[in-house]
Amino acid sequence: MVKFSKELEAQLIPEWKDAFVNYWLLKKHVKKVKISRKPTKHVLLTHENNYDFGRSIFDPIRALMGRITNGSGHGSVDNREIIQVNSRIRGGGEDGEEEEVEVYETELVQLFSEEDEVKVFFEMLDDELNKVNQFYKTKETEFLQRGDLLNKQLQILLDLKQILNDRRRKNQSASRTGGGTASGFLSSRSNSFLGRSSDFSESQSDYCDSPTTDSQTDEVIAALEKNGINFVNSATRAKTKKGKPKMAMRIDIPATTPTRTIAAVTSMLWEDLVNNPKKGGGEYINRKKIQCAEKMIRGAFVELYRGLGLLKTYSSLNMVAFTKILKKFDKVANQKASTSYLKVVKRSNFISSDKVVRLMDEVESLFTQHFAGNDRKKAMKFLKPQHNKDSHMVTFFVGLFTGSFVTLFSVYAILAHLSGMFSPGIEASYMETVYPVFSMFALLSLHLFMYGCNLFMWKSTRINYNFIFEFQSSTSLKYRDAFLICTCLMTSVVGAMVIHLILLSTGFPPHKVDLIPGILFLCFVVLLICPLNIFYRPTRFSFLRVIRNIVCSPFYKVLMVDFFMADQLTSQIPLLRHMESAACYFTAGSFKTHRYETCKSGKMYRELAYVISFAPYYWRAMQCVRRWFDESNVDHLANLGKYVSAMVAAGARLTYARQPSQFWMIVVLATSLFATVYQLYWDFVKDWGLFNPKSRNPWLRDDLILKNRGIYYGSIALNFVLRVVWVETVMRYNIGIFESRLIDFLLASLEVIRRGHWNYYRLENEHLNNVGKFRAVKTVPLPFRETDSDG
């Protein structure tokens, strides 16, 4: 049977861990109470004088009489409460605002032999109860306010649908009767606006030929403004030549993608044009904005429901924790204190309040009605997504592919040695043509393996990476899935290497055999963009979207997953260079002539090498610019300087590799040393949150997830060593091409390992920031602006 302490640790919400009952600390105090219960001198003397003369036939009669006597003589003591829990209202609050808070205090009615320890235990229990109760009340109020705001936003959306549908019907009836030449402002698709996320636009000048429409429009606008819609110049609405009010709605859609950013700019320009009083045309409601507004409200309802579910779990787990710890105390103290205390716990707000349950039912009802077409099963797929269970088949195939990879790699090493593939006469052509493709796949597989290790460690240490990256828990990769992709990829690559080597050693023309790496690369590209729902399609498409957003960095709001992936790309510059070599080799037709010098001798190839070396740092720098623009945080500009210094150092090393001279060596040393110091500072202080001189953990930080502090010191040393491996590029060894390529691959692999090692501590620091702010639910921005907000 699993101990409750382990069960609690496995089920509690990581971001709210500090707000839960400190069951472990209370358990320690129960043990102190147990230790303090020492037998008295009178009891010891009684035991010494109590001689045993064997069993008697009168023993049952004596026992019965003893029970009757004890029951009649001490019944009042047993039934009397040994503790008394008092509640009082205490004024308090933050930022000077007074707020009434109900707090509980326990008094000992009956004296205990270990009174001091018992008193400390109940004081701690009171503190924990007050902490839980206050946190629950705060979160409950927060979610209730969010629910009211969402109801308001949804009502605005429903009002718009009803009004626009009414106007569409009037416009269509006017067209059928020939009453005018009004053009349809709303397509027939908008009949099911909420159900199918349809788009629409509205022109105010297309109707209102009768005075009834004018009055109806004024009523509509007044109703919407009452619900929180902010209209442009709503206080002094301008009139058209026919006396019809001009109306434009403010809908705030965050520019999270390049498309939305461009749309936001064009929408601003369009609103400036159509809102110009000199223009005679009407104003339009952007149909795509309305569609995005619906998605935002739907996402906000999903997050609200998730937060309510977490709060419900928080309540039930704390109730069980109080019950368990009081039962332990009763057992140790040989008293019945749990009954009276649990009555108070059950009367407290976090147990007695049913507002969360009622709000959950209301959210379910609204979501089913307006976003799922009254299909509750469909609604619950959004509100309670099912988690995919770990399959044993995945584990089986990981083991199968791992064994296949080891076997095939051993076969490849033996064949390469027997065929003399790395002899001086053959190694140059073989390494220049085959090495880029296969090493590219090897580095990618190594990165996937490190990511699988990251997922395993994040799960083991209860770091909520799905919440941080905003992944869907039903479709996100598990660590077994990452290992499966990695082993499958490497088995395919090594298998292709074995086939390539066998065909090459048996006398097949090199230009035909060299098609094998190209075909392998093409197959993986096709699989990556394959639209069929096979081989982790949600993950593949999510990866493509993130890469697209990274390339278009300045045009959209930067999310955590975007700059995290961009950081991974900065460690995969050798992989990008190998992609350049492979693409040039196959697209330029060099594999037909088997002349690998064709690409490297081209001027464009050499210039493109600088672009590829700079691109990941440039994308990351542009993300820093965008984050500074959005958040006005100067730290992002300092982070920008780190990536600019890395670009300069990478360019200097590339130039030195082509033009080795004393001058360029000095430039490389200066730029690389500056960039390395900059990067190390940012790694340790900003990304990992370490090197705090006032921390209770010397030169680390106050909160550590890993219990052994030595691991952090070792990680600091390892990151430092792996950051300075660029020194090898300055030392020019007189070695062969095979050894040179092997060293390059080793250095690239070390950088990938360093990045995987860095990933864990980066996300640990982010998780601890969320824990410090009790942030377990994503706050979705709402589209409709309040009337009293800034215009």
Salt bridges, closest charged atoms under 4 A:
GLU15 OE2 - HIS767 ND1 4.00
ASP59 OD1 - ARG62 NH1 2.65
GLU105 OE2 - ARG88 NH2 3.08
GLU114 OE2 - ARG37 NH1 3.52
GLU128 OE1 - LYS131 NZ 2.94
GLU142 OE1 - LYS139 NZ 3.52
ASP166 OD1 - ARG169 NH2 2.25
GLU202 OE2 - ARG167 NH1 2.38
GLU225 OE2 - ARG237 NH1 3.53
ASP252 OD1 - ARG785 NH2 2.56
GLU271 OE1 - ARG250 NH1 3.13
GLU271 OE2 - LYS289 NZ 3.30
ASP354 OD2 - ARG358 NE 3.34
GLU364 OE1 - ARG376 NH2 2.89
ASP390 OD2 - LYS459 NZ 3.92
ASP390 OD2 - ARG480 NH1 3.07
GLU432 OE1 - LYS600 NZ 2.94
GLU432 OE2 - ARG741 NH2 2.58
GLU470 OE1 - LYS778 NZ 3.64
ASP514 OD1 - HIS500 NE2 3.06
ASP514 OD2 - HIS594 ND1 2.93
ASP567 OD1 - ARG620 NE 3.09
GLU580 OE1 - ARG577 NE 3.38
GLU607 OE2 - LYS603 NZ 3.97
ASP630 OD2 - ARG626 NE 2.92
GLU631 OE2 - ARG627 NE 3.75
GLU631 OE1 - HIS636 NE2 2.93
ASP635 OD2 - LYS686 NZ 3.80
ASP683 OD2 - ARG723 NE 2.92
ASP683 OD2 - ARG754 NH1 3.80
ASP687 OD1 - ARG762 NE 3.67
ASP703 OD1 - ARG696 NH2 3.30
GLU751 OE2 - ARG754 NH2 3.05
GLU764 OE1 - ARG701 NH2 3.20
GLU766 OE1 - ARG762 NH1 3.35
GLU786 OE1 - LYS152 NZ 3.38
